[in-house]
């Protein structure tokens, strides 16, 4: 995040032709923790979980698996 804020600040200073521009960032720790926990829980781990997640996003994945006679690694 530090790198991104530095790049944003450099961009703003250059674009606005004002070297005095400052950037203040406040992070809501409760929301950040909730988002991080949600991302960790929703992340598929096993091959089967990954496949199920892909199938949920696109049902045609099952068709491809059958059509090409593919097997999941276990």
N, C-alpha and C positions, 0 to 999 in steps of 0.2 A: 504494500500500500504506500509505503514511503517513496518508492521509485515512481509510482504512478502520480502521486501528488507533486513530486518534483518536476516530472514531465509536463503536467498540467500547468503548474506555475510558470515554467519556462515558456510554454506556449502562450499563456495569457500575457505575460510581460512583453513578449515579442510582438504579438498581434496588436496589443493595445498601445505599444510604444511607451510603456510606463514601467520603469524599473522599481517603482515603489509599491506595486501590487503585492498584496499579501493574501495568504490562503489559510483559513482556520477550519479545521475539520473536527467535528465532534462525533464520536461513535457511541451509540446506545448499546452498552454492553449486554443488556438483557436480550435485545433483538439479535445482536450478533451471535450470541451463544445459542439462541433458539434456531437460527438459520444454520449454523454449523452442525448442531445436533440433528436437524432434519436431513441435511445432506449426508451425514454419516449413516443414518438409519436407512435411507432410501438407496444406498449404494449396493448393487448386486455383487455378491462375492464369488459364488460357485459358478461353474459353467452353466448348470441348469438354471440358476437364478438369472444369469445374464441372458440366456435364451428366452426365459419367460418375460423378462423386461422388454426385450426386443419384440417379442410376439405381441405384447400388450400395445406397443407403439405402432406395430405394423403386422397385421394378421397374415400377410403373405409370406412371412418368414417361415411359418410352418409348411406352407406349400413348397417352398424351395427346399426345405429339409427333406421332404418326401420325394419330390421330383428328382433330386440328385442323389437320393439314397444316402444321405449324410447321417453320421452318428455323432452324438455329443461325447466329448471326453469326460471321463468321470474321475 
